[in-house]
Amino acid sequence: MDVLTLSRIQFGVTIAFHYIYPPLSIGLGIMLVLMEGLWLKTGKPIYHQMARFWTKVFALTFAIGVATGIVMEFEFGTNWATYSRFVGDVFGSALAAEGIFAFFLESGFLAVLLFGWDKVGRKTHFFSTCMVALGAHFSAVWIIVANSWMQTPAGYKLVEHNGAMRAEITDFWQLVFNPSSMDRLLHTVSGAWCAGAFLVVSVSAWYLLKGKHVEFARKSLKLGLIVALVSTLLQAVTGHTSAQGVAKNQPAKLAAFEGLYHTTSNAPLVLAGFVDVKNEKVVGLAVPGMLSFLVHNNFHSPVTGLNEFKPEDRPPVQASFLFFHGMVGIGFALISVAALGFIYFRKGTLHERRWVLWILVFSVLGPQFANQLGWFAAEVGRQPWIVYGLMRTPEGLSAVVKAEAVVASLVMFTFIYFLLFAVFIYLLNDKIQHGPHDADLIPSGKLALPTKN
């Protein structure tokens, strides 16, 4: 296997494993703000108990997320040095902004969130919780801005430096608000909210099935289902606007997503199937005209096909198609699961529907698979470009990196990540098995707040 393929596999493994944790941190951050806010508003100790329990889970995901994210910074310099020189001015600005506006904000208030329950006033603690959640979102903002610039570059100029071309910023705000950044940001953040909400839903449903911590589980499940339903519906809306942006700015990617080879009016929307690459067609179930309608808001405008592009400029069609449709299919399944759970909860019969509770227990996997498939679809669909239209992926590779070194580091990272994941699952299971502490139902010290009738 050549060094390019090995380097791409290594970076894919690294970021895929890392991407398990930031969405959970962002989603749990929102849940903590809502839980603690409800405690401040109502004074009911059950919300205090919920906030303290889920804070422990948040701390675990945050710690593993930080540890796994550091490796990617080194890979930019070791495996992708040419690419790093090309985008250094752009990425340097975005990542510096993340450090200033996100990481310092999040880490600065994290200690108060984790250890300040009985040491600061309840409003101060709630403010700290909000700042940690805001910092997690700011981190997503700047990472998505940097990645979106790779998809739709803007606000730059190309200059020659020591015989090599590099991109330099000419307009920072054009960089931030590049053509795809806001659509992708909203879609990614709503996916993170799904991840956090369905984790809360899953654990709460498990407690109800086991008859443990029933009041805690009911309150957590209700809040989790509301956030899950809202965020999954938001996923559908932001996914639609993001796809319209892809059609405009990266038409080859959209054509690969739908397996569309020929520019077509009244273009069909594929619901399920696979791409017959040899015969340049999709075998499966499709709705005539729906792709044209979703892209152009009418059935008659043509959708650009892959044959408009040179073969060397086309993304891998089969992989792009499967990743994209897998993400969409899981997304609509999660909407159905959230709606089903919410309806039965409102009727007061959810505890009688054990089959629904079991679905809710395993629903925690849905956002993880959807988020991973969405990232794969976005990155594979950008190929063969590492920076769309400016630099091809092979051109970004380091000149001196050797295949043997990449293999050795890939094996090492895989082993370490396996251990980290095992530790994460063990600690998460331990916290779930122990459950919330009854003592947290009676807030003490400066955080004490009388319960309203």
C-alpha positions as CSV (number, residue, x, y, z in Angstrom):
1,M,0.0,0.0,0.0
2,D,1.5,3.4,-1.0
3,V,2.2,6.2,1.5
4,L,-0.7,8.4,0.2
5,T,-3.3,5.7,0.9
6,L,-1.7,4.9,4.3
7,S,-1.6,8.5,5.3
8,R,-5.3,9.0,4.3
9,I,-6.3,5.9,6.3
10,Q,-4.3,7.1,9.3
11,F,-5.9,10.5,9.3
12,G,-9.3,9.0,8.7
13,V,-9.0,6.6,11.7
14,T,-7.6,9.4,13.9
15,I,-10.4,11.9,13.2
16,A,-13.2,9.3,13.1
17,F,-12.3,8.2,16.6
18,H,-11.9,11.7,17.8
19,Y,-15.3,12.7,16.3
20,I,-17.1,10.3,18.7
21,Y,-16.5,12.7,21.6
22,P,-16.9,16.4,20.6
23,P,-20.5,15.9,19.4
24,L,-21.3,14.3,22.7
25,S,-19.7,17.2,24.6
26,I,-21.6,19.8,22.7
27,G,-24.9,18.0,23.0
28,L,-24.4,17.2,26.7
29,G,-23.5,20.9,27.2
30,I,-26.9,22.0,26.0
31,M,-28.6,19.3,28.1
32,L,-26.7,20.6,31.2
33,V,-27.8,24.2,30.6
34,L,-31.4,23.1,30.3
35,M,-31.3,20.9,33.4
36,E,-29.6,23.4,35.6
37,G,-31.8,26.2,34.2
38,L,-34.9,24.2,35.1
39,W,-33.5,23.7,38.6
40,L,-33.0,27.5,39.0
41,K,-36.5,28.2,37.7
42,T,-38.5,25.5,39.6
43,G,-36.3,24.8,42.6
44,K,-37.1,21.1,42.2
45,P,-34.1,19.0,43.6
46,I,-34.7,16.4,40.8
47,Y,-33.2,18.8,38.3
48,H,-30.2,19.4,40.5
49,Q,-29.7,15.7,40.7
50,M,-29.9,15.4,36.9
51,A,-27.5,18.2,36.3
52,R,-24.9,16.7,38.7
53,F,-25.1,13.2,37.2
54,W,-24.8,14.3,33.6
55,T,-22.0,16.7,34.5
56,K,-19.9,13.6,35.4
57,V,-20.6,12.1,32.0
58,F,-19.8,15.4,30.3
59,A,-16.4,15.5,32.1
60,L,-15.6,12.0,30.9
61,T,-16.4,12.7,27.2
62,F,-14.6,16.1,27.3
63,A,-11.4,14.5,28.7
64,I,-11.3,11.8,26.1
65,G,-12.1,14.3,23.3
66,V,-9.2,16.5,24.3
67,A,-6.8,13.6,24.4
68,T,-7.7,12.2,21.0
69,G,-7.8,15.6,19.3
70,I,-4.1,16.4,19.9
71,V,-2.8,13.7,17.5
72,M,-4.4,15.4,14.5
73,E,-2.3,18.6,15.0
74,F,0.9,16.5,14.7
75,E,-0.3,14.7,11.6
76,F,-0.7,18.0,9.7
77,G,3.0,18.5,10.1
78,T,4.3,14.9,9.7
79,N,2.1,13.4,7.0
80,W,0.6,16.6,5.3
81,A,3.4,19.1,5.5
82,T,2.9,20.5,1.9
83,Y,-0.8,21.0,2.6
84,S,0.0,22.6,5.9
85,R,2.3,25.2,4.2
86,F,-0.3,25.9,1.6
87,V,-3.2,26.5,4.1
88,G,-1.0,27.7,7.1
89,D,-2.2,31.3,6.9
90,V,-5.9,30.3,6.7
91,F,-5.8,27.5,9.3
92,G,-3.5,29.5,11.6
93,S,-6.2,32.3,11.9
94,A,-9.1,29.9,12.4
95,L,-7.3,27.7,14.9
96,A,-5.9,30.7,16.8
97,A,-9.5,32.0,17.1
98,E,-10.6,28.6,18.4
99,G,-7.9,28.8,21.1
100,I,-8.8,32.3,22.1
101,F,-12.6,32.3,21.9
102,A,-13.4,28.6,22.5
103,F,-10.8,26.5,24.4
104,F,-9.8,29.2,26.9
105,L,-13.5,30.0,27.6
106,E,-14.5,26.3,27.9
107,S,-11.5,25.2,30.0
108,G,-11.6,28.4,32.1
109,F,-15.0,27.7,33.5
110,L,-14.8,23.9,33.5
111,A,-13.3,23.7,37.0
112,V,-16.2,25.7,38.4
113,L,-18.7,23.5,36.6
114,L,-17.1,20.3,37.9
115,F,-16.0,21.3,41.4
116,G,-17.9,24.4,42.3
117,W,-21.3,23.0,43.2
118,D,-20.9,23.7,46.9
119,K,-18.4,26.5,46.6
120,V,-20.1,29.2,44.5
121,G,-23.6,30.6,44.3
122,R,-26.1,28.9,42.1
123,K,-26.3,31.7,39.6
124,T,-22.5,31.7,39.3
125,H,-22.5,28.0,38.7
126,F,-25.2,28.2,36.1
127,F,-23.2,31.0,34.3
128,S,-20.2,28.7,34.3
129,T,-22.2,25.9,32.8
130,C,-23.4,28.2,30.1
131,M,-19.9,29.3,29.4
132,V,-18.6,25.8,29.1
133,A,-21.4,24.9,26.7
134,L,-20.8,28.1,24.7
135,G,-17.1,27.3,24.5
136,A,-17.8,23.9,23.1
137,H,-20.0,25.5,20.4
138,F,-17.3,28.1,19.6
139,S,-14.8,25.3,19.2
140,A,-17.2,23.7,16.6
141,V,-17.6,27.1,14.9
142,W,-13.9,27.5,14.1
143,I,-13.2,23.9,13.2
144,I,-16.1,24.0,10.8
145,V,-15.0,27.3,9.3
146,A,-11.5,25.9,8.6
147,N,-12.9,22.7,7.1
148,S,-15.6,24.6,5.1
149,W,-12.8,26.7,3.6
150,M,-11.3,23.5,2.2
151,Q,-14.7,22.8,0.6
152,T,-15.5,26.3,-0.7
153,P,-12.4,28.6,-0.5
154,A,-13.1,32.3,-0.2
155,G,-11.3,35.5,1.0
156,Y,-7.8,34.5,-0.1
157,K,-5.1,35.0,-2.7
158,L,-2.4,32.7,-4.0
159,V,1.2,33.9,-3.5
160,E,4.5,32.3,-4.2
161,H,6.8,31.7,-1.3
162,N,10.2,30.0,-1.6
163,G,9.2,28.5,-4.9
164,A,5.8,27.1,-3.6
165,M,2.3,28.5,-3.8
166,R,0.4,29.2,-0.6
167,A,-3.0,30.7,0.2
168,E,-3.0,34.0,2.2
169,I,-6.0,35.7,3.7
170,T,-7.3,38.8,2.0
171,D,-10.6,39.1,3.9
172,F,-11.0,37.4,7.2
173,W,-14.8,37.6,7.3
174,Q,-15.0,36.1,3.8
175,L,-13.0,33.3,5.1
176,V,-15.4,32.9,8.1
177,F,-18.6,33.2,6.1
178,N,-17.4,31.2,3.1
179,P,-20.2,29.8,0.9
180,S,-20.6,26.6,2.9
181,S,-19.6,27.4,6.4
182,M,-22.9,28.5,8.0
183,D,-25.0,25.7,6.5
184,R,-22.4,23.1,7.5
185,L,-22.1,24.6,11.0
186,L,-25.9,24.4,11.7
187,H,-26.0,20.9,10.3
188,T,-23.0,19.8,12.4
189,V,-24.2,21.4,15.6
190,S,-27.7,20.0,15.3
191,G,-26.1,16.6,14.8
192,A,-24.1,17.1,18.1
193,W,-27.4,18.0,19.9
194,C,-28.8,14.7,18.6
195,A,-25.8,12.8,20.0
196,G,-26.2,14.4,23.5
197,A,-29.9,14.1,23.6
198,F,-30.0,10.4,22.5
199,L,-27.4,9.5,25.1
200,V,-29.7,11.0,27.8
201,V,-32.7,9.2,26.3
202,S,-30.8,5.9,26.1
203,V,-29.6,5.8,29.7
204,S,-33.0,7.0,31.0
205,A,-34.9,4.3,29.0
206,W,-32.5,1.7,30.5
207,Y,-33.3,2.9,34.0
208,L,-37.0,2.6,33.3
209,L,-36.6,-0.9,31.9
210,K,-34.7,-1.9,35.1
211,G,-37.1,0.0,37.4
212,K,-34.2,2.0,38.8
213,H,-34.1,5.7,39.6
214,V,-37.6,6.0,38.1
215,E,-38.3,9.7,38.8
216,F,-34.8,10.7,37.6
217,A,-35.3,8.6,34.4
218,R,-38.7,10.1,33.6
219,K,-37.5,13.7,33.9
220,S,-34.3,13.0,32.0
221,L,-36.2,11.1,29.3
222,K,-38.8,13.8,28.9
223,L,-36.1,16.5,28.4
224,G,-34.0,14.2,26.2
225,L,-36.9,13.4,23.9
226,I,-37.8,17.0,23.4
227,V,-34.3,18.0,22.5
228,A,-34.0,14.9,20.3
229,L,-37.1,15.6,18.4
230,V,-36.2,19.3,17.9
231,S,-32.6,18.6,16.8
232,T,-33.6,15.7,14.4
233,L,-36.1,18.0,12.7
234,L,-33.5,20.7,12.6
235,Q,-31.1,18.2,11.0
236,A,-33.5,17.6,8.2
237,V,-33.9,21.3,7.5
238,T,-30.2,22.2,7.7
239,G,-29.4,19.1,5.6
240,H,-31.7,20.3,2.9
241,T,-30.1,23.8,2.8
242,S,-26.6,22.3,3.0
243,A,-27.4,20.0,0.0
244,Q,-28.6,23.0,-2.0
245,G,-25.3,24.7,-1.3
246,V,-23.4,21.6,-2.4
247,A,-25.4,21.6,-5.7
248,K,-24.3,25.2,-6.3
249,N,-20.7,25.2,-5.1
250,Q,-19.7,21.5,-5.5
251,P,-21.9,20.0,-8.2
252,A,-19.7,17.0,-8.7
253,K,-20.1,16.1,-5.1
254,L,-23.9,16.3,-5.3
255,A,-23.9,14.2,-8.5
256,A,-21.8,11.6,-6.7
257,F,-24.2,11.6,-3.7
258,E,-27.1,10.8,-6.0
259,G,-25.2,8.6,-8.5
260,L,-26.3,11.0,-11.3
261,Y,-24.1,10.7,-14.4
262,H,-26.1,12.6,-16.9
263,T,-27.3,16.2,-16.5
264,T,-31.0,15.7,-16.1
265,S,-34.2,17.8,-15.9
266,N,-36.9,16.3,-13.6
267,A,-34.0,14.5,-11.9
268,P,-35.0,11.6,-9.6
269,L,-34.2,11.5,-5.9
270,V,-32.8,8.1,-4.9
271,L,-34.3,6.7,-1.7
272,A,-32.3,3.4,-1.6
273,G,-30.1,1.4,-3.9
274,F,-26.6,1.3,-5.2
275,V,-24.6,2.7,-8.1
276,D,-23.9,0.5,-11.2
277,V,-20.7,2.3,-12.0
278,K,-20.0,0.3,-15.1
279,N,-23.3,1.2,-16.7
280,E,-23.5,4.7,-15.1
281,K,-26.8,4.3,-13.4
282,V,-28.4,3.7,-10.0
283,V,-30.3,0.5,-9.3
284,G,-32.9,1.1,-6.6
285,L,-36.0,3.1,-5.5
286,A,-36.3,6.7,-6.7
287,V,-38.9,9.5,-6.8
288,P,-39.0,11.1,-10.2
289,G,-38.3,14.9,-10.3
290,M,-37.8,15.2,-6.5
291,L,-34.0,15.9,-6.8
292,S,-34.7,18.8,-9.2
293,F,-37.4,20.1,-6.8
294,L,-35.2,19.9,-3.7
295,V,-32.2,21.6,-5.5
296,H,-34.0,24.3,-7.5
297,N,-37.5,24.4,-6.0
298,N,-39.1,23.3,-9.2
299,F,-39.2,20.0,-11.2
300,H,-37.9,21.3,-14.5
301,S,-34.4,22.8,-13.8
302,P,-31.6,20.4,-14.6
303,V,-29.2,18.9,-12.1
304,T,-25.6,18.7,-13.2
305,G,-24.3,15.1,-13.8
306,L,-20.9,13.6,-13.3
307,N,-20.3,13.4,-17.1
308,E,-19.9,17.2,-17.1
309,F,-16.6,16.7,-15.3
310,K,-13.4,15.0,-16.4
311,P,-13.0,11.4,-14.9
312,E,-9.9,12.6,-12.9
313,D,-12.1,15.4,-11.3
314,R,-14.9,13.1,-10.1
315,P,-15.2,11.8,-6.5
316,P,-15.5,8.1,-5.8
317,V,-19.1,7.6,-6.7
318,Q,-20.1,4.4,-5.0
319,A,-18.6,5.4,-1.6
320,S,-20.0,8.9,-1.7
321,F,-23.5,7.5,-2.6
322,L,-23.5,5.0,0.2
323,F,-22.2,7.3,2.9
324,F,-24.6,10.0,2.0
325,H,-27.7,7.8,1.8
326,G,-26.7,6.0,5.0
327,M,-26.5,9.3,6.8
328,V,-29.9,10.4,5.4
329,G,-31.6,7.1,6.2
330,I,-30.4,7.1,9.8
331,G,-31.4,10.8,10.1
332,F,-35.0,10.0,9.2
333,A,-35.1,6.9,11.4
334,L,-34.0,9.1,14.3
335,I,-36.8,11.5,13.7
336,S,-39.3,8.6,13.8
337,V,-37.8,7.2,17.0
338,A,-37.8,10.6,18.7
339,A,-41.4,11.2,17.6
340,L,-42.5,7.7,18.6
341,G,-41.0,8.1,22.1
342,F,-42.4,11.5,22.6
343,I,-45.9,10.5,21.6
344,Y,-46.0,7.6,24.0
345,F,-44.5,9.7,26.7
346,R,-47.2,12.4,26.3
347,K,-49.8,9.7,26.5
348,G,-48.3,8.4,29.7
349,T,-47.9,4.9,28.4
350,L,-44.3,4.8,27.5
351,H,-43.4,2.7,30.5
352,E,-45.9,0.1,29.3
353,R,-44.2,-0.1,25.8
354,R,-41.0,-2.1,26.6
355,W,-40.3,-2.6,22.9
356,V,-40.2,1.2,22.5
357,L,-37.9,1.6,25.5
358,W,-35.5,-1.0,24.0
359,I,-35.5,1.0,20.8
360,L,-34.7,4.1,22.8
361,V,-31.9,2.3,24.6
362,F,-30.1,1.5,21.3
363,S,-31.0,4.8,19.7
364,V,-27.8,6.2,21.2
365,L,-25.9,4.6,18.3
366,G,-27.9,6.3,15.6
367,P,-26.4,9.8,15.9
368,Q,-22.9,8.4,16.1
369,F,-23.2,6.4,12.9
370,A,-25.0,9.4,11.2
371,N,-22.3,11.8,12.2
372,Q,-19.5,9.5,11.0
373,L,-21.2,8.8,7.7
374,G,-21.9,12.5,7.2
375,W,-18.2,13.3,7.7
376,F,-17.1,10.5,5.4
377,A,-19.6,11.7,2.7
378,A,-18.4,15.3,3.0
379,E,-14.7,14.4,2.8
380,V,-14.9,11.6,0.2
381,G,-17.2,13.8,-1.9
382,R,-14.6,16.5,-2.0
383,Q,-12.0,14.2,-3.6
384,P,-9.8,14.4,-5.6
385,W,-9.2,17.8,-4.0
386,I,-7.8,18.4,-0.5
387,V,-8.6,22.1,-1.1
388,Y,-11.5,22.2,-3.6
389,G,-10.3,23.4,-6.9
390,L,-6.9,24.5,-5.6
391,M,-4.9,21.5,-4.4
392,R,-5.3,17.8,-5.2
393,T,-4.9,15.4,-2.3
394,P,-1.6,13.8,-3.5
395,E,-0.1,17.3,-3.7
396,G,-0.6,17.9,0.0
397,L,1.4,14.9,1.1
398,S,4.8,15.4,2.9
399,A,7.7,14.8,0.6
400,V,9.8,12.8,3.1
401,V,7.3,10.6,4.9
402,K,7.8,6.9,4.5
403,A,5.2,4.1,4.3
404,E,6.9,2.1,7.0
405,A,6.7,5.0,9.4
406,V,3.0,5.5,8.7
407,V,2.2,1.8,9.2
408,A,4.0,1.8,12.5
409,S,2.2,4.9,13.8
410,L,-1.1,3.6,12.5
411,V,-0.8,0.4,14.4
412,M,0.3,2.3,17.5
413,F,-2.6,4.7,17.3
414,T,-5.1,2.0,16.7
415,F,-3.9,0.1,19.7
416,I,-4.0,3.2,21.9
417,Y,-7.4,4.3,20.7
418,F,-8.7,0.8,21.4
419,L,-7.5,1.1,24.9
420,L,-9.0,4.6,25.3
421,F,-12.3,3.5,24.0
422,A,-12.3,0.5,26.4
423,V,-11.5,2.9,29.3
424,F,-14.3,5.3,28.1
425,I,-16.9,2.5,27.9
426,Y,-15.8,1.0,31.3
427,L,-16.0,4.4,33.1
428,L,-19.3,5.4,31.3
429,N,-20.8,2.0,32.3
430,D,-19.6,2.4,35.8
431,K,-21.3,5.8,36.1
432,I,-24.5,4.5,34.6
433,Q,-24.5,1.5,36.9
434,H,-24.0,3.6,40.0
435,G,-26.6,6.1,38.8
436,P,-27.5,9.4,40.4
437,H,-26.8,10.0,44.0
438,D,-29.8,10.4,46.3
439,A,-27.8,13.0,48.3
440,D,-28.0,15.3,45.2
441,L,-31.8,15.6,45.8
442,I,-31.0,17.8,48.8
443,P,-28.8,20.6,47.5
444,S,-26.6,22.0,50.2
445,G,-24.5,25.1,50.9
446,K,-24.7,28.2,48.7
447,L,-26.5,26.2,46.0
448,A,-29.5,25.4,48.2
449,L,-32.8,26.6,46.8
450,P,-36.2,26.0,48.3
451,T,-38.7,23.9,46.3
452,K,-41.7,25.7,44.9
453,N,-45.1,24.2,45.2
